[in-house]
Amino acid sequence: MKLRSEDSQNHLSIADINTKILYLMHIHDSAFPIGTYTHSFGMETYIQEDKIRTKEDLFTFCLIYMKENIGFTDGIFVKLAYEKLLAGEWSELLNLEKLCHASKNAEETREASMMIGKQFIKAIIPVSHSPSLEKWQSEIYVKSHFPIVYTLYTYDMGFDLYTTILTYIYSSVVSLVHNAVRAIPLGQKAGIEVIHRLITEMDHVTKQILTRDLAQVSNHTFGLEIASMKHKFLQARLFIS
């Protein structure tokens, strides 16, 4: 993993880098209590409508979710939040939070993003020194969308922009795969195979996001938004969203 360039604030030794990677791995563990494994972001609707039934269906869904949803919404907000932190433009972070909120058309999607963000802060603050997260908690805690607070943490940990975006995508997509393994259901082997195939695509999407700016934010995954809106009307649900 890369870290921020030498003109940035943090200059970490190899030992520091290795330790910080472990902390980053820790927050992506399924046992880390931020709630990503209780949300499907509309995927459960597709499963119950028999649109996601096989390993190939799941791969295709996650690929589209990553390229067309994260790639044009949350991924760009992660990038911009990091750049505002680097420039010391704290007030602009608050504007990004509002734009991130407005970009989510479905109520369940908005609520899920904020629930995960708030739980992330609650889980991280007691165990990690993150000045940006602590400041955020004191000023804007009521609305805490996950892309923004995740970036605050990885920035304070000294990770570079590429790694921040890449691991955000990994966190978002892998939790969907694990949820699908339970809901379809699929075997664990199928889930592992889907994640393995998606890793190269995660790198491609990250590099695309690095070229994008606020003008390219576009919530054009209408099917996913409709699936999220329909989710609360399902007769039986495993997930909150």
C-alpha positions in Angstrom: 0.0 0.0 0.0 1.1 3.5 -0.7 1.2 6.3 1.8 0.9 10.1 1.3 3.8 11.8 -0.5 6.8 13.2 1.3 5.4 16.8 1.2 2.5 15.6 3.4 2.3 15.7 7.2 3.1 12.1 8.0 6.4 10.4 7.4 6.1 6.8 8.6 8.7 4.1 9.1 8.2 0.6 7.7 7.2 -0.6 11.1 4.6 2.1 11.4 3.2 1.3 8.0 2.9 -2.4 8.8 1.1 -1.6 12.1 -1.3 0.9 10.4 -2.1 -1.7 7.7 -3.2 -4.0 10.5 -5.5 -1.3 12.0 -7.0 -0.8 8.5 -7.6 -4.5 8.2 -9.2 -4.5 11.6 -11.9 -2.1 10.6 -12.8 -4.2 7.6 -13.3 -7.3 9.7 -16.9 -8.7 9.7 -16.8 -8.5 13.5 -16.1 -4.8 13.6 -19.4 -3.3 14.8 -20.3 -0.7 12.1 -23.4 -2.4 10.7 -22.3 -3.0 7.1 -23.4 -6.6 7.4 -27.0 -5.6 8.2 -27.5 -3.6 5.0 -28.0 -4.7 1.4 -28.6 -1.3 -0.2 -31.4 -2.7 -2.3 -29.7 -6.0 -3.2 -32.1 -8.0 -1.1 -35.0 -6.8 -3.4 -33.1 -8.1 -6.4 -32.5 -11.4 -4.7 -36.2 -11.9 -3.8 -37.2 -11.0 -7.3 -34.9 -13.8 -8.6 -32.7 -11.3 -10.4 -29.7 -12.4 -8.4 -29.6 -16.2 -8.1 -26.2 -17.5 -9.1 -22.5 -16.7 -8.6 -22.4 -15.0 -12.0 -25.5 -12.9 -11.2 -23.8 -11.7 -8.0 -20.6 -10.9 -9.8 -22.4 -8.8 -12.4 -24.5 -7.0 -9.7 -21.4 -6.1 -7.7 -19.5 -5.0 -10.7 -22.3 -2.6 -11.8 -22.7 -1.4 -8.2 -19.0 -0.7 -8.0 -18.6 1.0 -11.4 -21.9 2.9 -11.8 -22.9 3.6 -8.2 -19.7 3.9 -6.1 -17.7 5.1 -9.1 -20.0 8.2 -9.6 -21.2 8.9 -6.0 -19.5 7.7 -2.8 -16.1 7.2 -4.5 -16.0 10.8 -5.7 -17.0 12.0 -2.2 -14.2 10.0 -0.7 -11.7 11.6 -3.2 -13.0 15.1 -2.6 -13.1 14.8 1.2 -9.5 13.6 1.2 -8.4 16.6 -1.0 -10.3 19.1 1.2 -8.5 17.6 4.3 -5.2 17.9 2.5 -5.9 21.6 1.7 -7.2 22.3 5.2 -10.6 23.3 3.9 -12.8 22.0 6.8 -15.9 24.1 5.9 -15.9 22.4 2.4 -16.1 19.0 4.1 -19.4 20.1 5.6 -20.7 21.0 2.1 -19.6 17.6 0.8 -21.5 15.9 3.6 -24.7 17.8 2.5 -24.1 16.9 -1.2 -23.4 13.2 -0.3 -26.8 13.2 1.6 -28.6 14.8 -1.4 -27.1 12.3 -3.8 -29.0 9.4 -2.3 -32.5 9.4 -3.6 -33.9 6.5 -1.6 -34.6 7.1 2.0 -33.3 3.6 3.0 -30.0 4.3 1.2 -29.6 7.6 3.0 -30.4 6.2 6.4 -28.1 3.2 5.9 -25.1 5.4 4.9 -25.7 7.6 8.0 -26.2 4.6 10.3 -23.0 3.0 9.2 -21.1 6.4 9.5 -22.4 7.0 13.0 -21.5 3.5 14.1 -18.1 3.8 12.6 -17.4 6.9 14.7 -18.7 5.2 17.8 -16.5 2.2 17.2 -13.3 4.1 16.2 -13.2 7.0 18.7 -12.6 4.9 21.8 -9.8 2.9 20.3 -7.9 5.2 17.9 -6.6 8.8 18.1 -8.2 10.5 15.1 -8.3 14.3 15.5 -10.4 14.8 12.4 -13.0 12.3 13.5 -13.0 13.8 17.0 -13.6 17.2 15.5 -16.3 15.9 13.2 -18.0 14.2 16.1 -18.2 17.4 18.1 -19.4 19.5 15.1 -21.6 17.5 12.7 -22.2 14.1 14.4 -25.9 14.0 13.6 -25.2 13.4 9.9 -22.2 11.2 9.3 -22.2 9.5 6.0 -19.8 6.7 5.8 -17.7 7.9 2.8 -16.9 11.1 4.7 -16.0 9.6 8.1 -14.1 6.7 6.5 -11.9 9.3 4.7 -11.3 11.3 7.9 -10.0 8.1 9.6 -7.7 6.9 6.8 -6.4 10.4 6.3 -5.4 10.7 10.0 -3.8 7.2 9.7 -1.5 8.5 7.0 -2.8 6.5 4.0 -2.7 8.1 0.6 -5.7 8.9 -1.6 -5.5 5.8 -3.8 -5.4 3.5 -0.8 -8.3 5.3 0.8 -10.6 5.0 -2.3 -9.5 1.4 -3.0 -10.2 0.2 0.6 -13.5 2.1 0.7 -14.6 0.2 -2.4 -13.3 -3.1 -1.0 -15.3 -2.5 2.3 -18.5 -1.7 0.5 -18.4 -4.5 -2.1 -17.1 -7.3 0.2 -19.9 -6.7 2.7 -22.5 -7.0 -0.1 -20.9 -10.3 -1.2 -21.0 -11.7 2.3 -24.6 -10.6 2.7 -25.6 -12.3 -0.6 -23.9 -15.5 0.4 -26.4 -15.6 3.3 -29.5 -14.3 1.5 -29.4 -16.2 -1.9 -27.9 -18.4 -0.4 -24.5 -19.3 -1.9 -21.6 -21.3 -0.5 -18.6 -19.5 1.0 -16.5 -20.8 -1.9 -18.7 -19.0 -4.4 -18.4 -15.8 -2.3 -14.6 -16.0 -2.2 -14.5 -16.5 -6.0 -16.6 -13.5 -6.6 -14.5 -11.3 -4.4 -11.3 -12.6 -6.0 -12.6 -11.7 -9.5 -13.7 -8.2 -8.3 -10.3 -7.2 -6.9 -8.8 -6.3 -10.2 -11.9 -4.3 -11.1 -11.6 -2.4 -7.7 -8.3 -1.1 -8.9 -9.7 0.0 -12.3 -12.6 1.8 -10.6 -10.3 3.5 -8.2 -8.1 4.8 -11.0 -11.2 6.1 -12.8 -12.4 7.9 -9.6 -9.1 9.6 -9.3 -9.8 11.4 -12.6 -13.3 12.6 -11.6 -14.5 15.7 -9.8 -17.7 17.1 -8.3 -19.2 17.9 -11.7 -19.2 14.2 -12.5 -21.2 13.1 -9.5 -24.3 11.4 -10.9 -26.8 9.0 -9.3 -27.9 7.2 -12.5 -28.4 3.8 -11.0 -32.1 4.1 -11.1 -32.8 0.4 -10.8 -30.8 0.2 -7.6 -32.6 3.3 -6.2 -36.0 1.7 -7.0 -34.9 -1.6 -5.4 -34.0 0.3 -2.3 -37.3 2.0 -2.2 -39.2 -1.3 -2.6 -37.2 -3.0 0.1 -39.3 -2.0 3.0 -42.4 -3.6 1.3 -40.8 -7.0 1.1 -42.8 -9.6 3.1 -39.6 -11.0 4.8 -36.3 -9.2 5.2 -32.9 -10.2 6.4 -31.4 -6.7 6.1 -32.3 -3.2 7.1 -31.9 -1.7 3.7 
